[in-house]
Amino acid sequence: MIKRILKILLIMLVSIISMAVLFVITLQIFEYRPKDETVLLIENNLEAIDSNYVNPANSIKIMTFNIGYASLSETEDFVMDGGEKGRMDDKASVEANLEGIGNIITDSNANIYLLQEIDYKSSRSYNTLQYDYISNLVNMPVTLGYNYRCIFVPFPFDITQMMGTVNSGIVTATEYYVEDATRIQLPGSFSWPLRLANLKRCAVITRLPILGTDQYLVIINVHLSAYDDGTMRIQEIEALQSMMQSEYELGNYVIVGGDFNQTFPNAYTEKEDGTYEYLFELKDPSFWQAFGLDDEWFVENDWQFANDVTNPTCRLLHQPLDTVNDENNQYYAIDGFIVSENVEIQSVNTRDEGFKYSDHNPVELIIKLKP
């Protein structure tokens, strides 16, 4: 009898191990392996005529907004931030968030939108067609660069909360004619097998011809790493610096915007021991830390930071938003822009949307190209 029980247990153990190995092999086979550079499709593009080019005489409004795949609203927490959930409770809630996000985008009336965490047929957002929704909403040239594609993300381990199939990326939309758009793979990755079900971070570069010149307004949309030890974020910034400087040295105007997952220089001070003191105080040492974005290279090369710390741009999802006692909420200043010295910053504003539909607030920048 005992031998029979042991045999059954052994068979069960071997079966579980075999299934796990088979699952990892499947993830390996279907792993998203983007090229270093990928030319992106530009939908709804305009004619290459003067009236559709960037007019240097006019101011330009740009919004960056991480929409949190319309699933990280005020009612939600997230397992990677210390919460429990991996998805919303139902599709109707995602659709309601997406509609609210759409209203914010429409109300901004920006000339250029840089959006992050846009899902397309992802299980975690109930297969909502978020890219299609936004493309139809803005009704302007738009492009999508994927940074997260996985046949099945087996996390969190609660089967009712697993993310499942994920297709997600960053979207750039502009009212101007787009000459080209390119997805640039950023360096750094998690070790195997974690990388199989993780993000492949990228930058999306769009080039917009400037009226009356042979120059371009180069827009770089980014969503940098979050849950690493800081090493990958440094590698990504260094790669970003290289592409920014290369474009600037070609005589172009360069604007980088997005979710940097690092605290902007005007929102932290670095202490002598190498630790950080944040404008939005880290309330618990166990909380996720948005390391300080080192400004040394940018200052030395005359790049400008454009962000607004009047309001936080992001909240931690260790719990749903506490609308009664704000002291229980953890905030960050990680979204904004970096622009070349030939760009005049006219204003920058973090919109206080109360984190109602996303765990991020949008940031709006108004600029003008210097002669």
N, C-alpha and C positions, 0 to 999 in steps of 0.2 A: 504493500500500500504506500509506504513512504517513498519507495523507488519510483512508483508511478507518479506521485505528486511532484517529486523532484524532476522527473522527465517532462511533465507538463510545464512546470515553471521554466525549465531550460528551453523548451520549445518556444514559450512565450517571450523569453528574454532574447533569444536569437531572432525571432520574428520582429520584435521592436527595434533591435539594432539594425536588422536588414532594411526595415522600412526607413529608418533614419538615414542610413547610408544611401539608399535609393533616392530619398528626397534631396540630400545634399548633391548627389550626382545630377539630378534634374536641374537644380538651381545652377550648377556649374555649366551645364549644357546651354541653358537659356539665359545665362548672365548677360546683362546689357554691357556691351563693349564698344563704346563710342570711339570714333577716330579722334586724333588730335585736333583736327579741324573738319567741320561739316558745314557745307553750304546749306542754308535753310530756305525753305519755301516761304515766299512772301505772299500772303493772301490779300485780296482786295487792293493790290498795288495800283498806283495812279500812273498817268502818262508822264513821260519824262519831258515836261514842258516848264517854261519859266514860272508859271502861276502855281506850280506844285512844288517848287524848290523852297528851301529856307530863305526867307528874306532877312538879310542882316539888319535892316532898318527897324524891324519889329522885335518886341520882347517875346520870349518863348516861355510857356508854363509847362513844367514837367512834374508829374506825380509819381512817386514810388510807393507801392503798397503790397505788403505780404498778406494775402487774403486767407492764409491758413486753410486751404482747400475747402473753404466755406464750412468748416467743421470745428473750429476752435473758438467758438463764441463765448460770451460771458458765463454761460452755464456749464462750460466744459473744463475738465482737467486733462492731462496727457501723461501717459506712463513714463516717458523719457524725462519729464520734468519733476517726477516724484508723485504724480497722480496715479490713476488706475486705468484710465480708458485709452482705447486705441481708435475709437470711432464714435460718432453720434448715435443716438438711440434709434433714429429712423430717417428715412429719406426726406420726409416733409420738413424736418428741421434744417437739413442741409439746403434744401431749396429756398427756405425762408431766409437763411443767412445769405445765400447767393443773391437773392433779390435785394436785400439790404445793402450788400456790397456794391451791387450794380447802381443803386441810387447814389451812393457816395462817389463812385466813378463819374457818373453823369453830372452830378452837382459840381464836381471839380472843374469840368469844362477845360481840361488841360489840352495842350497841343501834342504832348507826348506822355505815354503811360508806361511805366516799368512795373510789372506785376510779378509776384513770386508765389509759388505753391498753387499752381493752377492744375487741377486734376482733370483727367479725361478717361472715362470708363474705368475708374478705380473702385475696388470693393469698399475701401474705407470711407468713401463719399457716395456710396450707393449708386455707382455708375452714372453719376450726373455728368453731363457734357459741358463742363465749365468753360473749356476753351471756346467751344461753339457759341455759348451764351455771351461771353465777353466779346468775341469777334463780331457778332451781330449787334451787340449793344453799342460799341464804339463806332462801328461802320467806317473804319479807316484801315490803311495798310497795317497788317499785323503778322507777327511771326512767333513761333513757339520753339524753344530749345529744351528738350527733355533733360532733366538731371536726376530722375528717379524712375526706373523701369524695372519691375521685378514680377515674375510670374506668380509668386506667392510669398508674402512676408509673414513668417510664422511668429508674429509678436504683436501685442503681448501674448503670454501663453494661455490666457483665458480665451477659449475658443469663440466666445461671444464677442470678444473685443479685437480679435486678430485683424490686422490691416488687410491681409489677403493680397489680391492683385493690385499693383500700384503702377499707374502711368501719370507722371506729374512733371511739371517744368516751369520755366520762366517765360513770360510773354512781354514782348515790346510792341506797342502800338503807337503810330504816329500819323498826324494829318498830312505829312509831307511824303513826296515820292521817295522811296527807298531804293538806292542803287544796288545794295547787296546786304545780306545778313549772314553772319557766320557764327556757328557754335564753336567755342574754343574750350577744349578739355583742360581743366585745371589740375595741377600736380597734387600728389598725395592721395592715399586711400587707406582704408582700414585693412588689417591683415586678414588673410583667408582663415576661416570661411565667412567672417562677418561681412566682408566686402560684397559677397554674393547677393545679399539682400539689403544693401545700403545704397546711399546716394552716390552718384558720379557728378561731382560739382563742376560747374561750367560758367563761362561768361558768354553772353550773346552780344555780338558787336553788330550794330547797324550803321551804315554810312548814308548820310543825307546830303545831297549836293547843295551848295550855297549859291544863291542867285548872283550872277555876274562875276563869279570867281571859278578857279579850278580846285577850290578847297572843299572840305567836307565838315559837317557837324557829325562827329563820331559819338554815338551813344553806346555805352557799355552797361548792360544789365547783369547784376550779380546777386547770388544768394550763397554766401560762403558757409563753411563748415561750422557746426555748433557743438556736437557731442564728442569732441576729441580733447586731447590734453593741451591744445593750443598750437602744437607743432604744425598740423595741417593748415591752420589758419595763417600762420606765418608764411608757409610755402605758397599758399594761394595769393597772399598780398604781394609777395615778391614777383610772382608771375604777372599779376595785374599791373604792377609798377612798370614792368618791361613793356607790356603791350600799350599802356597809356603813353609812356614816353616815346615809343616808336611812332605812334600816331601823331603826337604833338610835333615831333621833329620833321614830319612830312609837311608841316604847315597847317595841320587841321586843328579844329576846336574840339576838345574832348570833355565829355561829361560821363562820369561813372556814378551809377546810382543803384540802390537796392538795399537788401538786408545783409549787413556785413557780419552780423553775429559777433561783433566786437564793439566795445564802448568808444564812442567818438572822443577825440582829445579834449574837448571842452566839457566833458562829463566825468572826468576822472583825474586824479593825481597819483603819480607813482611814488611810493615812499622809499626811503633809503634801503630797506630790506627787500625791495623788489615786489612787495605786495601793493595792492591798489586800494585807494579810497575813492568811492564812487559818489557822484552827485545824487544818484538814486541808490541810497545805502543798501548794501547787501545785508539783509536782515537775519540771515542764518548761514553760517559757514558751509553748511551742507547743500545749500542751494546752487543751482547752475550759475557759473560765473562767466560773464561776458568780458574777457580780458581786454585790457586797454589797447586800442589801435595806435601803434607807434607812429608818431607824426614826423620823426626826424628826416627821413628821406623825402617826404612830401614837402616839408618846409625848405629843405636845401634846394629842391628843384622847382620851387615857386608854384606848387599846387595848392589849391584852396579847398578847405573843408566847408561844406554848406549843410548845416543841420540846425535844428532848433530844439533846445532843451526846456522850453517853457512847459511842454507836456512830454511824458515818456512816450517812446515809440513802440514799446513791447511790454507784455506782462508775462510772468512765469506761470506755467500751467500746473503748478503743484496742487492747485485746488480751483474750484470755480471762483470767479471774481466775487470778492466780498464787497457788496455794495453798501453795507452797513458800517463796517469798520475798515477804512482804507489802510490802516496800519498792517493789516494781515496780507496785503497784496505786495508782491515784489515786482518792481519795474526796472526797465533798462532804456538806454538811449543808443540803439544799434542800427537804426535806419537813417539814411541820408544820402549825401552826394559828395563827390570829390571832383573838382573842375580845374581845367588848365588856366594859366594866368591870363590868357587872351579872352577869357569869358568874364563878363561883369555880373556879379551876383547882385540882383536888385532886391530880392526878398526870399526868405525861407520860413516855412510855417509847418509845424506839426499839428495836424487837425485832431482835436480832442473828440473822438467818436465814442469814447467810453468803453472801448473794447467790446462793443455790443455784438458785432458780427465776426470779429477776428481777434486774435491775440496781439495784433499789431495795429497801430494808428498810421494812417497815411501821412506822408511828408510831401509838401508842395514847394517847388523851387521856381522862381521867376528869374530868368537871365536875359542878357543881351550880348551879342557878339561884338567884341571890340574891333574897331577898324584896323 
